[in-house]
Amino acid sequence: MVTLRGVNLGSWLVLEKWMVPSLFVGLEATDETTWCVELGQEAAPRLRAHWASWITRDDFAWIAERGLTLVRIPFGHWVMGPPYPYHPKYGANPTPFVEGGIEVLDQAMRWAETYGLKVLLDLHAAPGCQNGFDNGGMLNVCEWHTKAEYIDFSVELLGRLAERYRSEKALWGIEL
């Protein structure tokens, strides 16, 4: 029997306003979708700076030093970049999300392996949002189950991630 002791790395690859309110100061945005839409081109440098500082290699070392064995990494359906299904909340821009999240996830897998940690990848924000919460990518929207396109994309994305990380020693699992 394997005993896991884990920690969730929230608000890194899916913004959650309650966890990192400083990113939302002065904005009407309530979630990552509306944050990216409202900021437009300004979103990329801000989010990339957040990715580089919110969770770092030192955090992975600290986690391992305390005897934890697993990190859960929530991510959005946009992690591998476009194309992804459109939602009306995107407005005029069919691809509002900042690209580069997959490289952050690749780096996290390397750090986890370096420190002997396992990784649980979590599709936390599916297309159309699966729970209506900000951590699902769109506050007060719960439409994932209403379109075959959303469901099919989610399954396909999870397959691409399984293919990408199947040989990684750090991969423990992938969840929806």
Backbone as a printed PyTorch tensor [residue, N CA C, xyz], in Angstrom:
tensor([[[  0.8380,  -1.1860,   0.0000],
         [  0.0000,   0.0000,   0.0000],
         [  0.8860,   1.2530,   0.0000]],

        [[  0.5330,   2.1990,  -0.8530],
         [  1.2670,   3.4500,  -0.9590],
         [  0.5030,   4.5250,  -0.1970]],

        [[  1.2100,   5.2210,   0.6630],
         [  0.6130,   6.3500,   1.3700],
         [  1.1360,   7.6310,   0.7450]],

        [[  0.2160,   8.4710,   0.3240],
         [  0.5820,   9.7520,  -0.2650],
         [  0.2630,  10.8720,   0.7090]],

        [[  1.1570,  11.8210,   0.7470],
         [  0.9270,  13.0600,   1.4960],
         [  1.1010,  14.1740,   0.4980]],

        [[  0.0140,  14.8620,   0.2300],
         [  0.0730,  15.8200,  -0.8540],
         [ -0.3580,  17.2160,  -0.4980]],

        [[ -0.0980,  18.0840,  -1.4440],
         [ -0.4760,  19.4860,  -1.3250],
         [ -0.9680,  19.9510,  -2.6930]],

        [[ -1.9400,  20.8430,  -2.6770],
         [ -2.5110,  21.4030,  -3.8930],
         [ -1.7900,  22.7040,  -4.2400]],

        [[ -1.3790,  22.8500,  -5.4890],
         [ -0.7020,  24.0670,  -5.9320],
         [ -1.6970,  24.9750,  -6.6510]],

        [[ -2.6910,  25.4040,  -5.9120],
         [ -3.7770,  26.2100,  -6.4550],
         [ -3.3590,  27.6040,  -6.8610]],

        [[ -4.1190,  28.1520,  -7.7950],
         [ -3.9900,  29.5100,  -8.3200],
         [ -2.6750,  29.7470,  -9.0560]],

        [[ -2.0450,  28.6550,  -9.4880],
         [ -0.8250,  28.7830, -10.2790],
         [ -1.1940,  28.7620, -11.7630]],

        [[ -1.8120,  27.6710, -12.2130],
         [ -2.1790,  27.5460, -13.6240],
         [ -3.6690,  27.7290, -13.8700]],

        [[ -4.4290,  27.9830, -12.8320],
         [ -5.8140,  28.4470, -12.9180],
         [ -5.9740,  29.4740, -11.8090]],

        [[ -6.1530,  30.7270, -12.1920],
         [ -6.2630,  31.7850, -11.1840],
         [ -7.5280,  31.6250, -10.3400]],

        [[ -7.3570,  31.8380,  -9.0490],
         [ -8.4770,  31.8690,  -8.1150],
         [ -8.3590,  33.1680,  -7.3260]],

        [[ -9.3120,  34.0320,  -7.5340],
         [ -9.2550,  35.3860,  -6.9800],
         [ -9.0370,  35.3980,  -5.4740]],

        [[ -9.6700,  34.4960,  -4.7520],
         [ -9.5430,  34.4880,  -3.2930],
         [ -8.1280,  34.1150,  -2.8560]],

        [[ -7.3960,  33.3960,  -3.6910],
         [ -6.0460,  32.9820,  -3.3330],
         [ -4.9960,  34.0320,  -3.7010]],

        [[ -5.2600,  34.7840,  -4.7490],
         [ -4.2910,  35.7760,  -5.2060],
         [ -5.0260,  37.0600,  -5.6100]],

        [[ -5.6410,  37.7250,  -4.6190],
         [ -6.4430,  38.9080,  -4.9180],
         [ -5.6300,  40.0520,  -5.5310]],

        [[ -4.3350,  40.0810,  -5.2820],
         [ -3.5070,  41.1690,  -5.8160],
         [ -3.5420,  41.2200,  -7.3400]],

        [[ -3.7140,  40.0940,  -8.0010],
         [ -3.7770,  40.0890,  -9.4690],
         [ -5.0710,  40.7040,  -9.9980]],

        [[ -6.0700,  40.8240,  -9.1390],
         [ -7.3800,  41.2980,  -9.5580],
         [ -7.6630,  42.7390,  -9.1360]],

        [[ -6.7430,  43.3640,  -8.4270],
         [ -6.9600,  44.7280,  -7.9460],
         [ -7.2030,  45.6680,  -9.1330]],

        [[ -8.2560,  46.4500,  -9.0270],
         [ -8.5920,  47.4250, -10.0630],
         [ -9.3130,  46.8490, -11.2660]],

        [[ -9.6130,  45.5570, -11.2240],
         [-10.2890,  44.9100, -12.3420],
         [-11.6900,  44.4750, -11.9250]],

        [[-12.5640,  44.3230, -12.8910],
         [-13.8790,  43.7630, -12.6320],
         [-13.8560,  42.2400, -12.7260]],

        [[-12.7780,  41.6740, -13.2250],
         [-12.6490,  40.2350, -13.4460],
         [-12.9010,  39.4510, -12.1700]],

        [[-13.5040,  38.2700, -12.3460],
         [-13.8130,  37.4020, -11.2080],
         [-13.1430,  36.0360, -11.3200]],

        [[-12.4970,  35.7610, -12.4510],
         [-11.9270,  34.4360, -12.7240],
         [-10.8850,  34.6060, -13.8250]],

        [[-10.2060,  33.5120, -14.1970],
         [ -9.1550,  33.6420, -15.2070],
         [ -9.6970,  34.0460, -16.5740]],

        [[-10.8610,  33.5610, -16.9440],
         [-11.4310,  33.9310, -18.2440],
         [-11.6650,  35.4270, -18.3210]],

        [[-12.4050,  35.9760, -17.3580],
         [-12.7100,  37.4020, -17.4150],
         [-11.4620,  38.2490, -17.1860]],

        [[-10.4900,  37.7100, -16.4430],
         [ -9.2140,  38.3980, -16.2210],
         [ -8.4740,  38.5460, -17.5490]],

        [[ -8.3630,  37.4540, -18.3030],
         [ -7.6730,  37.4910, -19.5990],
         [ -8.4210,  38.3690, -20.5980]],

        [[ -9.7470,  38.2720, -20.6140],
         [-10.5440,  39.0820, -21.5330],
         [-10.3850,  40.5580, -21.1990]],

        [[-10.5000,  40.9100, -19.9180],
         [-10.4140,  42.3200, -19.5160],
         [ -9.0290,  42.9050, -19.7830]],

        [[ -7.9850,  42.1530, -19.5030],
         [ -6.6290,  42.6730, -19.6840],
         [ -6.1410,  42.6110, -21.1270]],

        [[ -6.6930,  41.7140, -21.9190],
         [ -6.2530,  41.6060, -23.3060],
         [ -4.7630,  41.3120, -23.3910]],

        [[ -4.0460,  42.0830, -24.1880],
         [ -2.6150,  41.8500, -24.3870],
         [ -1.7940,  42.0650, -23.1190]],

        [[ -2.3110,  42.8190, -22.1640],
         [ -1.6010,  43.0250, -20.8990],
         [ -1.5910,  41.7620, -20.0320]],

        [[ -2.4650,  40.8190, -20.3320],
         [ -2.5620,  39.6120, -19.5080],
         [ -1.2810,  38.7780, -19.5710]],

        [[ -0.6940,  38.6390, -20.7440],
         [  0.4620,  37.7390, -20.9100],
         [  1.6390,  38.0910, -19.9970]],

        [[  2.1490,  39.2990, -20.0110],
         [  3.2960,  39.5590, -19.1270],
         [  2.9550,  39.4350, -17.6450]],

        [[  1.7430,  39.8340, -17.2680],
         [  1.3410,  39.7240, -15.8590],
         [  1.2320,  38.2640, -15.4190]],

        [[  0.5980,  37.4440, -16.2700],
         [  0.4030,  36.0550, -15.8890],
         [  1.7260,  35.2920, -15.9150]],

        [[  2.5670,  35.5730, -16.8860],
         [  3.8740,  34.8930, -16.9340],
         [  4.7160,  35.2440, -15.7190]],

        [[  4.6470,  36.4810, -15.2610],
         [  5.3590,  36.8720, -14.0310],
         [  4.7900,  36.1080, -12.8320]],

        [[  3.4810,  35.9430, -12.7980],
         [  2.8350,  35.1710, -11.7260],
         [  3.2970,  33.7180, -11.7590]],

        [[  3.2940,  33.1010, -12.9590],
         [  3.7350,  31.7130, -13.0860],
         [  5.1590,  31.5380, -12.5650]],

        [[  6.0080,  32.5270, -12.8310],
         [  7.4240,  32.4240, -12.4520],
         [  7.6640,  32.6520, -10.9600]],

        [[  6.6950,  33.2440, -10.2740],
         [  6.9370,  33.5810,  -8.8650],
         [  5.9930,  32.8990,  -7.8750]],

        [[  4.8080,  32.4950,  -8.3030],
         [  3.8210,  31.9190,  -7.3760],
         [  4.2980,  30.5830,  -6.8220]],

        [[  4.7680,  29.7170,  -7.7010],
         [  5.3470,  28.4300,  -7.3150],
         [  6.6910,  28.3340,  -8.0240]],

        [[  7.7400,  27.9940,  -7.2710],
         [  9.0870,  27.9410,  -7.8380],
         [  9.7480,  26.5970,  -7.5140]],

        [[ 10.9110,  26.4040,  -8.0750],
         [ 11.6980,  25.2020,  -7.7740],
         [ 11.9290,  25.0840,  -6.2620]],

        [[ 12.1870,  26.2070,  -5.6190],
         [ 12.4030,  26.1980,  -4.1660],
         [ 11.1770,  25.6810,  -3.4140]],

        [[  9.9960,  25.9540,  -3.9370],
         [  8.7790,  25.4410,  -3.3030],
         [  8.7220,  23.9210,  -3.3910]],

        [[  9.1210,  23.3680,  -4.5350],
         [  9.1490,  21.9120,  -4.6820],
         [ 10.1510,  21.3070,  -3.6930]],

        [[ 11.3010,  21.9420,  -3.5340],
         [ 12.2910,  21.4630,  -2.5630],
         [ 11.7100,  21.5340,  -1.1520]],

        [[ 11.0640,  22.6240,  -0.8100],
         [ 10.4830,  22.8220,   0.5170],
         [  9.4160,  21.7550,   0.7850]],

        [[  8.5770,  21.4930,  -0.2080],
         [  7.5240,  20.4810,  -0.0720],
         [  8.1400,  19.1170,   0.2210]],

        [[  9.1570,  18.7470,  -0.5410],
         [  9.8070,  17.4460,  -0.3430],
         [ 10.5170,  17.3640,   1.0030]],

        [[ 11.1630,  18.4430,   1.4210],
         [ 11.8720,  18.4620,   2.7090],
         [ 10.9390,  18.2310,   3.8870]],

        [[  9.6720,  18.5420,   3.7370],
         [  8.6990,  18.3740,   4.8130],
         [  8.0020,  17.0210,   4.7700]],

        [[  8.4570,  16.1600,   3.9010],
         [  7.9300,  14.7990,   3.8670],
         [  6.6990,  14.6010,   3.0190]],

        [[  6.2790,  15.6240,   2.2880],
         [  5.1610,  15.4390,   1.3730],
         [  5.6590,  14.6590,   0.1620]],

        [[  4.7610,  13.9390,  -0.4850],
         [  5.1820,  13.0670,  -1.5760],
         [  4.4730,  13.3470,  -2.9040]],

        [[  3.4670,  14.2330,  -2.8890],
         [  2.6950,  14.4700,  -4.0950],
         [  2.2660,  15.9230,  -4.1740]],

        [[  2.2780,  16.4640,  -5.3810],
         [  1.7050,  17.7840,  -5.6300],
         [  0.5710,  17.6240,  -6.6340]],

        [[ -0.5390,  18.2600,  -6.3330],
         [ -1.6850,  18.2910,  -7.2400],
         [ -1.6100,  19.6220,  -7.9650]],

        [[ -1.6270,  19.5640,  -9.2910],
         [ -1.4960,  20.7840, -10.0850],
         [ -2.7630,  21.0010, -10.9120]],

        [[ -3.6240,  21.9050, -10.4600],
         [ -4.8020,  22.2640, -11.2500],
         [ -4.3980,  23.0880, -12.4770]],

        [[ -5.0520,  22.8240, -13.6050],
         [ -4.7770,  23.5840, -14.8230],
         [ -6.0830,  23.7600, -15.5870]],

        [[ -6.0640,  24.7040, -16.5160],
         [ -7.2360,  24.9630, -17.3420],
         [ -7.1430,  24.2800, -18.6900]],

        [[ -8.2960,  24.1510, -19.3400],
         [ -8.3490,  23.4740, -20.6390],
         [ -7.4920,  24.1680, -21.6980]],

        [[ -7.0690,  25.3660, -21.4470],
         [ -6.2630,  26.1550, -22.3730],
         [ -4.7650,  25.9130, -22.1990]],

        [[ -4.3680,  25.0100, -21.3030],
         [ -2.9670,  24.8200, -20.9340],
         [ -2.0610,  24.5400, -22.1380]],

        [[ -2.5630,  23.8450, -23.1410],
         [ -1.7260,  23.5280, -24.3020],
         [ -1.8980,  24.5490, -25.4230]],

        [[ -2.6390,  25.6160, -25.1460],
         [ -2.8510,  26.6620, -26.1360],
         [ -4.0010,  26.3290, -27.0700]],

        [[ -4.2760,  27.2510, -27.9940],
         [ -5.3620,  27.0100, -28.9410],
         [ -4.9670,  25.9470, -29.9610]],

        [[ -5.9860,  25.3820, -30.6210],
         [ -7.3990,  25.7370, -30.5320],
         [ -8.0920,  25.0430, -29.3640]],

        [[ -9.0840,  25.6980, -28.8380],
         [ -9.9630,  25.1370, -27.8180],
         [-11.3560,  25.6990, -28.0710]],

        [[-12.3790,  25.0700, -27.5190],
         [-13.7510,  25.5110, -27.8010],
         [-14.0060,  26.9460, -27.3420]],

        [[-14.7500,  27.6550, -28.1470],
         [-15.1390,  29.0350, -27.8490],
         [-16.2940,  29.0450, -26.8520]],

        [[-16.3050,  30.0660, -26.0160],
         [-17.4430,  30.3400, -25.1310],
         [-17.7770,  31.8270, -25.2600]],

        [[-19.0490,  32.2010, -25.2090],
         [-19.4270,  33.6110, -25.3490],
         [-18.7250,  34.5570, -24.3670]],

        [[-18.2970,  34.0560, -23.2150],
         [-17.5750,  34.9050, -22.2510],
         [-16.2470,  35.4090, -22.8200]],

        [[-15.7500,  34.7600, -23.8920],
         [-14.4850,  35.1880, -24.4980],
         [-14.6420,  36.4760, -25.2870]],

        [[-15.8740,  36.8530, -25.5830],
         [-16.1110,  38.0620, -26.3530],
         [-15.5940,  37.9340, -27.7720]],

        [[-14.9910,  38.9870, -28.2700],
         [-14.5240,  39.0350, -29.6590],
         [-13.2550,  38.2140, -29.8920]],

        [[-12.5370,  37.8900, -28.8320],
         [-11.2850,  37.1420, -28.9770],
         [-11.5570,  35.6510, -28.7700]],

        [[-11.4560,  34.8400, -29.8110],
         [-11.7630,  33.4110, -29.6520],
         [-10.7160,  32.6530, -28.8310]],

        [[ -9.5500,  33.2630, -28.5970],
         [ -8.4820,  32.6040, -27.8210],
         [ -7.8970,  33.5940, -26.8120]],

        [[ -8.6270,  33.8990, -25.7480],
         [ -8.1760,  34.9480, -24.8280],
         [ -7.0850,  34.5330, -23.8400]],

        [[ -6.8570,  33.2280, -23.6860],
         [ -5.9710,  32.7730, -22.6130],
         [ -4.4990,  32.9320, -22.9780]],

        [[ -3.7030,  33.1540, -21.9520],
         [ -2.2510,  33.3170, -22.1190],
         [ -1.6360,  31.9710, -22.4640]],

        [[ -0.8030,  31.9640, -23.4680],
         [ -0.1140,  30.7350, -23.8710],
         [  1.1670,  30.5570, -23.0550]],

        [[  1.6090,  29.3170, -22.9390],
         [  2.8430,  29.0200, -22.2280],
         [  2.6530,  28.1730, -20.9920]],

        [[  1.4140,  27.8910, -20.6460],
         [  1.1530,  27.0830, -19.4590],
         [  1.7330,  25.6820, -19.5480]],

        [[  1.7700,  25.1140, -20.7550],
         [  2.2940,  23.7620, -20.8910],
         [  3.7850,  23.7130, -20.5610]],

        [[  4.5110,  24.7650, -20.8700],
         [  5.9280,  24.8090, -20.5140],
         [  6.1030,  24.8810, -18.9960]],

        [[  5.2020,  25.5850, -18.3330],
         [  5.2370,  25.6360, -16.8650],
         [  4.9610,  24.2410, -16.3110]],

        [[  4.0140,  23.5510, -16.8820],
         [  3.6990,  22.1890, -16.4480],
         [  4.8750,  21.2430, -16.7190]],

        [[  5.5220,  21.3860, -17.8640],
         [  6.7240,  20.5900, -18.1610],
         [  7.7960,  20.8230, -17.0970]],

        [[  7.9970,  22.0770, -16.7530],
         [  8.9970,  22.4280, -15.7410],
         [  8.6210,  21.8340, -14.3790]],

        [[  7.3480,  21.8960, -14.0410],
         [  6.8840,  21.3260, -12.7670],
         [  7.1650,  19.8290, -12.7110]],

        [[  6.9770,  19.1420, -13.8310],
         [  7.2680,  17.6950, -13.8650],
         [  8.7530,  17.4400, -13.6120]],

        [[  9.6160,  18.2670, -14.1850],
         [ 11.0690,  18.1070, -13.9560],
         [ 11.4210,  18.3700, -12.4990]],

        [[ 10.8520,  19.4310, -11.9430],
         [ 11.1270,  19.7390, -10.5390],
         [ 10.6410,  18.6110,  -9.6390]],

        [[  9.4700,  18.0930,  -9.9080],
         [  8.9250,  16.9990,  -9.0990],
         [  9.8580,  15.7950,  -9.1460]],

        [[ 10.3240,  15.4410, -10.3250],
         [ 11.2360,  14.3020, -10.4360],
         [ 12.5310,  14.5740,  -9.6750]],

        [[ 13.0540,  15.7720,  -9.7900],
         [ 14.2890,  16.1440,  -9.0870],
         [ 14.1580,  15.9250,  -7.5840]],

        [[ 12.9970,  16.2380,  -7.0350],
         [ 12.8070,  16.1550,  -5.5810],
         [ 12.0390,  14.9130,  -5.1430]],

        [[ 11.8550,  13.9700,  -6.0460],
         [ 11.2170,  12.7120,  -5.6840],
         [  9.7370,  12.8220,  -5.3840]],

        [[  9.0920,  13.8030,  -5.9740],
         [  7.6610,  14.0060,  -5.7600],
         [  6.8510,  13.3960,  -6.8990]],

        [[  5.6290,  13.0290,  -6.6110],
         [  4.6800,  12.5840,  -7.6160],
         [  3.7660,  13.7610,  -7.9620]],

        [[  3.1990,  13.7200,  -9.1730],
         [  2.3270,  14.7930,  -9.6440],
         [  0.9630,  14.2190, -10.0130]],

        [[ -0.0740,  14.8680,  -9.5190],
         [ -1.4440,  14.5940,  -9.9180],
         [ -1.9010,  15.8000, -10.7330]],

        [[ -2.0640,  15.6080, -12.0380],
         [ -2.5450,  16.6730, -12.9110],
         [ -4.0620,  16.7180, -12.8350]],

        [[ -4.6120,  17.9210, -12.6760],
         [ -6.0540,  18.0710, -12.4860],
         [ -6.6250,  19.0620, -13.4860]],

        [[ -7.4350,  18.5620, -14.4250],
         [ -8.1630,  19.4520, -15.3280],
         [ -9.2360,  20.1420, -14.4880]],

        [[ -8.8560,  21.2770, -13.9400],
         [ -9.6600,  21.9930, -12.9590],
         [-10.6600,  22.9430, -13.6150]],

        [[-10.3840,  23.3160, -14.8660],
         [-11.2480,  24.2520, -15.5840],
         [-11.4990,  23.6940, -16.9790]],

        [[-12.5890,  22.9640, -17.1170],
         [-12.9590,  22.3690, -18.3960],
         [-13.6780,  23.4040, -19.2620]],

        [[-13.7250,  23.1960, -20.5810],
         [-14.4330,  24.1410, -21.4420],
         [-15.8930,  24.2800, -21.0170]],

        [[-16.3690,  25.5150, -20.9790],
         [-17.7470,  25.7560, -20.5550],
         [-17.9200,  25.7480, -19.0530]],

        [[-16.9110,  25.4240, -18.3200],
         [-16.8640,  25.3530, -16.8550],
         [-17.7610,  24.2330, -16.3190]],

        [[-17.1890,  23.4100, -15.4890],
         [-17.8990,  22.2370, -14.9810],
         [-18.5320,  22.4580, -13.6090]],

        [[-18.2460,  23.5830, -12.9510],
         [-18.7790,  23.7360, -11.5980],
         [-19.3480,  25.1150, -11.2730]],

        [[-19.1630,  26.0960, -12.1150],
         [-19.7040,  27.4270, -11.8600],
         [-18.8950,  28.2710, -10.9010]],

        [[-17.7490,  27.7690, -10.4580],
         [-16.8920,  28.5020,  -9.5310],
         [-15.7280,  29.1490, -10.2840]],

        [[-15.0770,  30.1160,  -9.6490],
         [-13.9330,  30.7620, -10.3020],
         [-12.8240,  29.7570, -10.6130]],

        [[-12.6870,  28.7300,  -9.7810],
         [-11.6380,  27.7390, -10.0150],
         [-11.9320,  26.8460, -11.2150]],

        [[-13.1340,  26.9560, -11.7670],
         [-13.4790,  26.2530, -12.9900],
         [-13.2570,  27.1210, -14.2210]],

        [[-12.7420,  28.3110, -14.0130],
         [-12.4080,  29.2010, -15.1110],
         [-13.4190,  30.2830, -15.3980]],

        [[-14.6970,  30.0520, -15.0100],
         [-15.7410,  31.0410, -15.2700],
         [-16.7640,  31.0240, -14.1380]],

        [[-16.7560,  32.0520, -13.3500],
         [-17.6880,  32.1590, -12.2330],
         [-19.1270,  32.2420, -12.7450]],

        [[-20.0040,  31.4950, -12.1010],
         [-21.4460,  31.4850, -12.3910],
         [-21.8070,  30.9450, -13.7730]],

        [[-20.9270,  30.1410, -14.3380],
         [-21.2130,  29.4450, -15.5940],
         [-20.9680,  27.9670, -15.3350]],

        [[-21.9150,  27.1280, -15.6980],
         [-21.7510,  25.6780, -15.5510],
         [-22.3720,  25.0200, -16.7790]],

        [[-21.5840,  24.9820, -17.8670],
         [-22.1140,  24.5160, -19.1400],
         [-21.3070,  23.3780, -19.7610]],

        [[-20.3090,  22.8750, -19.0730],
         [-19.4530,  21.8220, -19.6320],
         [-20.2720,  20.6550, -20.1660]],

        [[-21.2730,  20.2890, -19.4300],
         [-22.0900,  19.1210, -19.7700],
         [-23.1080,  19.3820, -20.8810]],

        [[-23.2050,  20.6090, -21.3560],
         [-24.2700,  20.9520, -22.3050],
         [-23.8700,  20.8430, -23.7710]],

        [[-22.5790,  20.6950, -24.0390],
         [-22.1250,  20.6310, -25.4340],
         [-21.1610,  19.4820, -25.6260]],

        [[-21.4350,  18.6650, -26.6150],
         [-20.5290,  17.5540, -26.9280],
         [-19.1240,  18.0730, -27.2270]],

        [[-19.0390,  19.2420, -27.8450],
         [-17.7280,  19.8330, -28.1620],
         [-16.8840,  20.0210, -26.8980]],

        [[-17.4980,  20.4670, -25.8290],
         [-16.7760,  20.6760, -24.5710],
         [-16.2980,  19.3500, -23.9870]],

        [[-17.1840,  18.3840, -23.9620],
         [-16.8480,  17.0710, -23.3970],
         [-15.7790,  16.3910, -24.2450]],

        [[-15.9750,  16.3910, -25.5620],
         [-15.0120,  15.7500, -26.4590],
         [-13.6330,  16.3960, -26.3500]],

        [[-13.6040,  17.7280, -26.2690],
         [-12.3190,  18.4160, -26.1410],
         [-11.6280,  18.0120, -24.8400]],

        [[-12.3760,  17.9260, -23.7660],
         [-11.8040,  17.5440, -22.4680],
         [-11.1650,  16.1590, -22.5370]],

        [[-11.8700,  15.2100, -23.1170],
         [-11.3560,  13.8460, -23.2420],
         [-10.1000,  13.8370, -24.1180]],

        [[-10.1490,  14.5660, -25.2170],
         [ -9.0150,  14.6280, -26.1350],
         [ -7.8050,  15.2840, -25.4530]],

        [[ -8.0480,  16.3600, -24.7120],
         [ -6.9560,  17.0400, -24.0050],
         [ -6.3070,  16.1110, -22.9790]],

        [[ -7.1160,  15.4060, -22.2210],
         [ -6.5680,  14.4720, -21.2410],
         [ -5.7440,  13.3880, -21.9320]],

        [[ -6.1680,  12.9470, -23.1010],
         [ -5.3970,  11.9810, -23.8770],
         [ -4.0630,  12.5470, -24.3320]],

        [[ -4.0710,  13.8020, -24.7910],
         [ -2.8080,  14.4400, -25.2090],
         [ -1.8490,  14.5850, -24.0350]],

        [[ -2.3900,  14.9240, -22.8700],
         [ -1.5310,  15.0450, -21.6860],
         [ -0.9930,  13.6860, -21.2550]],

        [[ -1.8290,  12.6600, -21.3270],
         [ -1.3660,  11.3070, -20.9890],
         [ -0.2450,  10.8850, -21.9320]],

        [[ -0.4080,  11.1880, -23.2030],
         [  0.6320,  10.8680, -24.1860],
         [  1.9150,  11.6460, -23.8910]],

        [[  1.7810,  12.9130, -23.5960],
         [  2.9400,  13.7770, -23.3420],
         [  3.7330,  13.3270, -22.1140]],

        [[  3.0290,  12.9460, -21.0630],
         [  3.6920,  12.6690, -19.7770],
         [  3.7670,  11.1880, -19.4150]],

        [[  3.3810,  10.3170, -20.3030],
         [  3.2920,   8.8860, -19.9770],
         [  4.6030,   8.2790, -19.5020]],

        [[  5.7230,   8.8080, -19.9120],
         [  7.0170,   8.2520, -19.5060],
         [  7.6400,   8.9920, -18.3310]],

        [[  6.9680,  10.0010, -17.8410],
         [  7.5110,  10.7910, -16.7300],
         [  7.4190,  10.0100, -15.4260]],

        [[  8.5400,   9.8810, -14.7510],
         [  8.5590,   9.1770, -13.4650],
         [  7.7090,   9.8680, -12.4140]],

        [[  7.5630,  11.1700, -12.5440],
         [  6.8320,  11.9350, -11.5390],
         [  5.3070,  11.8260, -11.6820]],

        [[  4.8330,  11.4360, -12.8650],
         [  3.3770,  11.3990, -13.0570],
         [  2.7420,  10.3100, -12.2110]],

        [[  1.8190,  10.6970, -11.3470],
         [  1.0650,   9.7540, -10.5290],
         [ -0.3190,   9.5150, -11.0950]],

        [[ -0.9140,  10.5890, -11.6460],
         [ -2.2480,  10.4500, -12.1980],
         [ -2.7280,  11.7060, -12.8690]],

        [[ -3.8510,  11.5700, -13.5840],
         [ -4.5080,  12.6780, -14.2490],
         [ -5.9740,  12.6140, -13.8700]],

        [[ -6.5370,  13.7560, -13.4510],
         [ -7.9390,  13.7450, -13.0280],
         [ -8.7340,  14.8470, -13.7060]],

        [[-10.0350,  14.6130, -13.7770],
         [-10.9750,  15.6060, -14.2970],
         [-11.8050,  16.0700, -13.1270]]])
